[in-house]
Amino acid sequence: MNEQIMKVNNISVNFGGLWAVKSIDMDVKKNEILGVMGPNGAGKSTFLNVLSGLQQPSEGYLVIGTQKISQSKPWNMAKLGLSRSFQTVRLLPELNVLDNILIGGHMDAEKQAWDILFRTKKYRQREKELISRAENLIETLELKDKKYEKISKLSTEERRRVEIARSLMTQPNILLLDEPCAGLSPQETEEISKLILKIKEQGVTVILVEHNVKMIMSLSDRIVVLDHGQKIAEGTPDEIAKHEDVIKAYLGGSVNA
Ligand SMILES: Nc1ncnc2c1ncn2[C@@H]1O[C@H](COP(=O)(O)OP(=O)(O)OP(=O)(O)O)[C@@H](O)[C@H]1O
């Protein structure tokens, strides 16, 4: 559990004079669920955007494996083993679950026009592999009975599961989850939480941004708390729940609420 998989080094993002994220340092450890929390405007989304290559940092860099990354793009981050759900590409409502998940596999495919045009053996082999990968994910995300259902017929919670499955198609080492339980009922939140644990058990490191304090507290191995763009606390859920600065940041309330 202690092996470092990614290092965040002095990351800052400035928007026209405002430091949305300021001097963040942290290590991400292999196969942990790392929660990122903080009040509205704390810098969580901006920070996640940097990790996924959507936002270039004004200062600082990431280290993944032996690679130092100061400026990157989402497709490069995907190649480095990082995938983010709820990102840019929305689910296609008129396609079924299987086809939507397969799209995730095509995002990282380094295809040659020749192979596609003539459906070469290499292309057909790759398609077969992707379908088998998608079917395994359908199993993991418990979507078997929805495999051929159109997205437009699914509930919000089922769509979230499809989005997670799709982002796992690139077989990432690190999965970034951006508020996977937003707008879900407590029971649906419970279902998604169980699936996140299942994904961790399969060897994936998860970075989870969530407003639902109860959920992030129960699911995370470690938590980092941001406020006004800065890291104000880092520790186990128990340590975070007792941390004075965290309680203060959450307007004097208890973070167990
Ligand atoms: N593109 C942008 N241009 C200018 N300011 C921005 C931009 N994106 C975010 N900000 C500002 O940066 C700060 C951090 O915003 P961010 O969305 O990262 O916080 P957050 O913790 O994700 O908030 P929330 O929980 O409300 O989603 C806020 O003050 C926000 O207004």
The ligand as an SDF file (V2000), in Angstrom:
LIG
                    3D

 31 33  0  0  0  0  0  0  0  0999 V2000
  -11.6300   28.9180  -15.6990 N   0  0  0  0  0  0  0  0  0  0  0  0
  -11.6120   29.6900  -14.6140 C   0  0  0  0  0  0  0  0  0  0  0  0
  -11.3570   31.0190  -14.7060 N   0  0  0  0  0  0  0  0  0  0  0  0
  -11.3170   31.7900  -13.6160 C   0  0  0  0  0  0  0  0  0  0  0  0
  -11.5190   31.3360  -12.3560 N   0  0  0  0  0  0  0  0  0  0  0  0
  -11.7890   30.0240  -12.2000 C   0  0  0  0  0  0  0  0  0  0  0  0
  -11.8460   29.1350  -13.3090 C   0  0  0  0  0  0  0  0  0  0  0  0
  -12.1380   27.8880  -12.8440 N   0  0  0  0  0  0  0  0  0  0  0  0
  -12.2510   27.9960  -11.5070 C   0  0  0  0  0  0  0  0  0  0  0  0
  -12.0470   29.2750  -11.1210 N   0  0  0  0  0  0  0  0  0  0  0  0
  -12.0440   29.7720   -9.7370 C   0  0  0  0  0  0  0  0  0  0  0  0
  -11.0600   29.0220   -9.0410 O   0  0  0  0  0  0  0  0  0  0  0  0
  -11.5110   28.7100   -7.7200 C   0  0  0  0  0  0  0  0  0  0  0  0
  -11.5180   27.1980   -7.5140 C   0  0  0  0  0  0  0  0  0  0  0  0
  -12.5710   26.6520   -8.3270 O   0  0  0  0  0  0  0  0  0  0  0  0
  -12.8480   25.0930   -8.4560 P   0  0  0  0  0  0  0  0  0  0  0  0
  -13.9960   24.9420   -9.3910 O   0  0  0  0  0  0  0  0  0  0  0  0
  -11.5930   24.4060   -8.7790 O   0  0  0  0  0  0  0  0  0  0  0  0
  -13.2940   24.7220   -6.9680 O   0  0  0  0  0  0  0  0  0  0  0  0
  -14.0810   23.4300   -6.4610 P   0  0  0  0  0  0  0  0  0  0  0  0
  -13.4850   23.0810   -5.1420 O   0  0  0  0  0  0  0  0  0  0  0  0
  -14.1060   22.3910   -7.4870 O   0  0  0  0  0  0  0  0  0  0  0  0
  -15.5340   24.0320   -6.2540 O   0  0  0  0  0  0  0  0  0  0  0  0
  -16.9580   23.2610   -6.2600 P   0  0  0  0  0  0  0  0  0  0  0  0
  -16.9320   22.3240   -5.0980 O   0  0  0  0  0  0  0  0  0  0  0  0
  -17.9210   24.3830   -6.0300 O   0  0  0  0  0  0  0  0  0  0  0  0
  -17.1020   22.5860   -7.5830 O   0  0  0  0  0  0  0  0  0  0  0  0
  -12.8750   29.3690   -7.5550 C   0  0  0  0  0  0  0  0  0  0  0  0
  -12.6850   30.6210   -6.9550 O   0  0  0  0  0  0  0  0  0  0  0  0
  -13.3550   29.5170   -8.9910 C   0  0  0  0  0  0  0  0  0  0  0  0
  -14.2320   30.6060   -9.1120 O   0  0  0  0  0  0  0  0  0  0  0  0
  1  2  1  0
  2  3  1  0
  2  7  2  0
  3  4  2  0
  4  5  1  0
  5  6  2  0
  6  7  1  0
  6 10  1  0
  7  8  1  0
  8  9  2  0
  9 10  1  0
 10 11  1  0
 11 12  1  0
 11 30  1  0
 12 13  1  0
 13 14  1  0
 13 28  1  0
 14 15  1  0
 15 16  1  0
 16 17  2  0
 16 18  1  0
 16 19  1  0
 19 20  1  0
 20 21  2  0
 20 22  1  0
 20 23  1  0
 23 24  1  0
 24 25  2  0
 24 26  1  0
 24 27  1  0
 28 29  1  0
 28 30  1  0
 30 31  1  0
M  END
$$$$
